[in-house]
Amino acid sequence: MSKEPLKIPSGLIWVTYQGTEPLSIC
């Protein structure tokens, strides 16, 4: 929907909707 990073407590994964692919996986 928007270019907003999602914060997932399961490893802090930042995923953007800018192509349905994760930018940085920590």
N, CA, C and O atoms as a GROMACS GRO file, in nm:
protein
  104
    1MET      N    1   0.084  -0.119   0.000
    1MET     CA    2   0.000   0.000   0.000
    1MET      C    3   0.089   0.125   0.000
    1MET      O    4   0.089   0.203  -0.096
    2SER      N    5   0.164   0.143   0.109
    2SER     CA    6   0.256   0.256   0.116
    2SER      C    7   0.398   0.206   0.134
    2SER      O    8   0.422   0.089   0.163
    3LYS      N    9   0.493   0.297   0.118
    3LYS     CA   10   0.633   0.256   0.136
    3LYS      C   11   0.670   0.263   0.284
    3LYS      O   12   0.767   0.328   0.321
    4GLU      N   13   0.592   0.194   0.366
    4GLU     CA   14   0.619   0.195   0.509
    4GLU      C   15   0.681   0.062   0.552
    4GLU      O   16   0.626  -0.044   0.525
    5PRO      N   17   0.796   0.069   0.620
    5PRO     CA   18   0.865  -0.049   0.671
    5PRO      C   19   0.787  -0.115   0.784
    5PRO      O   20   0.738  -0.046   0.874
    6LEU      N   21   0.774  -0.246   0.781
    6LEU     CA   22   0.701  -0.316   0.886
    6LEU      C   23   0.797  -0.370   0.991
    6LEU      O   24   0.898  -0.431   0.959
    7LYS      N   25   0.763  -0.346   1.117
    7LYS     CA   26   0.850  -0.395   1.224
    7LYS      C   27   0.800  -0.527   1.280
    7LYS      O   28   0.697  -0.532   1.347
    8ILE      N   29   0.871  -0.633   1.251
    8ILE     CA   30   0.833  -0.765   1.301
    8ILE      C   31   0.926  -0.807   1.416
    8ILE      O   32   1.047  -0.817   1.399
    9PRO      N   33   0.866  -0.830   1.534
    9PRO     CA   34   0.941  -0.867   1.655
    9PRO      C   35   1.016  -0.999   1.638
    9PRO      O   36   1.105  -1.030   1.716
   10SER      N   37   0.980  -1.074   1.537
   10SER     CA   38   1.044  -1.204   1.515
   10SER      C   39   1.173  -1.188   1.435
   10SER      O   40   1.189  -1.247   1.329
   11GLY      N   41   1.265  -1.106   1.488
   11GLY     CA   42   1.393  -1.090   1.421
   11GLY      C   43   1.409  -0.950   1.364
   11GLY      O   44   1.507  -0.920   1.296
   12LEU      N   45   1.312  -0.866   1.394
   12LEU     CA   46   1.315  -0.728   1.342
   12LEU      C   47   1.338  -0.724   1.191
   12LEU      O   48   1.443  -0.682   1.144
   13ILE      N   49   1.238  -0.768   1.118
   13ILE     CA   50   1.251  -0.771   0.971
   13ILE      C   51   1.179  -0.651   0.910
   13ILE      O   52   1.059  -0.633   0.929
   14TRP      N   53   1.255  -0.569   0.836
   14TRP     CA   54   1.198  -0.452   0.770
   14TRP      C   55   1.161  -0.487   0.626
   14TRP      O   56   1.248  -0.506   0.542
   15VAL      N   57   1.031  -0.494   0.600
   15VAL     CA   58   0.987  -0.528   0.464
   15VAL      C   59   0.906  -0.413   0.406
   15VAL      O   60   0.815  -0.361   0.469
   16THR      N   61   0.942  -0.374   0.285
   16THR     CA   62   0.871  -0.264   0.220
   16THR      C   63   0.784  -0.315   0.107
   16THR      O   64   0.813  -0.419   0.047
   17TYR      N   65   0.676  -0.242   0.078
   17TYR     CA   66   0.586  -0.282  -0.029
   17TYR      C   67   0.635  -0.232  -0.164
   17TYR      O   68   0.559  -0.227  -0.261
   18GLN      N   69   0.762  -0.197  -0.169
   18GLN     CA   70   0.818  -0.142  -0.292
   18GLN      C   71   0.859  -0.253  -0.387
   18GLN      O   72   0.953  -0.236  -0.466
   19GLY      N   73   0.790  -0.366  -0.381
   19GLY     CA   74   0.825  -0.475  -0.471
   19GLY      C   75   0.814  -0.608  -0.396
   19GLY      O   76   0.860  -0.712  -0.443
   20THR      N   77   0.750  -0.602  -0.280
   20THR     CA   78   0.729  -0.720  -0.197
   20THR      C   79   0.859  -0.796  -0.170
   20THR      O   80   0.859  -0.919  -0.163
   21GLU      N   81   0.968  -0.722  -0.155
   21GLU     CA   82   1.094  -0.788  -0.120
   21GLU      C   83   1.162  -0.713  -0.007
   21GLU      O   84   1.165  -0.590  -0.007
   22PRO      N   85   1.217  -0.786   0.090
   22PRO     CA   86   1.282  -0.728   0.208
   22PRO      C   87   1.408  -0.650   0.172
   22PRO      O   88   1.488  -0.694   0.089
   23LEU      N   89   1.425  -0.534   0.236
   23LEU     CA   90   1.544  -0.453   0.210
   23LEU      C   91   1.658  -0.497   0.301
   23LEU      O   92   1.768  -0.526   0.255
   24SER      N   93   1.629  -0.500   0.432
   24SER     CA   94   1.733  -0.543   0.526
   24SER      C   95   1.677  -0.641   0.627
   24SER      O   96   1.579  -0.612   0.695
   25ILE      N   97   1.740  -0.757   0.636
   25ILE     CA   98   1.694  -0.856   0.734
   25ILE      C   99   1.800  -0.874   0.843
   25ILE      O  100   1.910  -0.923   0.817
   26CYS      N  101   1.763  -0.834   0.966
   26CYS     CA  102   1.860  -0.844   1.075
   26CYS      C  103   1.832  -0.969   1.157
   26CYS      O  104   1.903  -0.997   1.254
   0.00000   0.00000   0.00000
